[in-house]
Amino acid sequence: MTLIFKIVPKTLWQEAVERGVFEGAPVDLADGYIHFSTGEQARETAAKHFAGQTDLLLAAFEAERFGEALKWEPSRGGALFPHLYDTFEPGAALWVRDLPLSAEGAHLFPELDQ
């Protein structure tokens, strides 16, 4: 099983839970796919795109459940990032956890291999 992760504002996630579908954050909608990260990429994604932001969640998913709608495409420095060309039900998440900031301003990640 390959885990992939989505960093998302709490309010956006709550709206998706209420509607039963996650269609993407504004950046996802602009790019035409939902951005995910691997465990190795998640911290850099948080630092680059969510620096200083509070009220974030980290949601974990099994990559294989998305089938052919999930494409591994080159991004930063040629690394392959998981991009989902579809929507998903929030209930598909294996888990969703808070992504708080440390006193130093970096996001505190849970273990990403579980």
N, C-alpha and C positions, 0 to 999 in steps of 0.2 A: 504494500500500500504506500503510495506517495502522498504525503501531506502538502497541501498548499494553503496559503493564508491570505485573508483579506483584512486590511485595516480600514475601519469605517467609523464615522461619527455615530455616537449613540442615538441621536435623534433620527438620523437617516435609517439606521437599523430598526429602530422601533416602528418607524413608518412602514418599512418593508414587512415586518412581522404582522402588523395590522392588516396590510393589503394581501399578505400571503405570497408576495413576489419581490425580489430584489432586482431592480432594473439597472442599477449602477449609480455611482456618485457622479457629480458633474463632469469630472475628468474622464470617467468611463464613457459617459454619453457623448462627450466631444470626440473621443478617440474611436468610438464604434465597437468597443469591447470592454469587458470588465477586467481590470488589472488585478492580478494575484501575485504573490511572491512565494518562493520556496522558504524553508526555514533559514537557509543561509543568506537569503536576500532580504528578509523581513526587517531586520534592524537598520540596514542601509536605506531601505524604502521609508521607514519611519523618520529617520534623520533627514533625509533629502526632501520628502514631500509633506511631512507632518510635524516638522520641528516646532516645539513649544506648544503644540495643540493638546488641550485637555479633552476629557469626555470622549475618548476613543475606545473602541472595542477591537479585539483581535478575534477573528473567526477562523476556525480550522475546517478544512474540507478534504475529503479523499478525492484526489485528482481524477482517478479512473471513473468516478461516478458521472462525470460530465461528458464522457465519450468523445466523439469527434468534434464537438463544439469547443473543446479546449485545445488551443494551439500553443506550442512552445516556440516563441519567436525571439529573435535577438533584440536586445535593448542595450542598456548601459554596458559599454565596453565589450559588446558582443555576447554577453551572458544571455542564456535562454530564459525568458520569463513566461509564466503561464498566463495566457490571455483567453478569456471565455467569451465566445461570440454567441451569447445567449443570456437569458435571465435565469434565475434560480429561486427556489423556495428557501426562505431562511431556515426552515426546519431541516434542510440538507446538511447544515453545519454539524460537525462532530462535537464541537464545543465552541462557546463564545465567552471570552474573558475580558475583563477590564484591562486597559493598556495605560496605566498611570505614568505620570512623570516623576522622576527622582528629584531630589533637592538640587541636583546639578543640571536638571532640564532634559535629561535623556529618558526615553521611554523604558519602563521596566517590563521586560518580556517574561512570560512563563516559560517553562520547558516546552520546546517545540516538537519534541519527538513522541508526544503522547496524545 
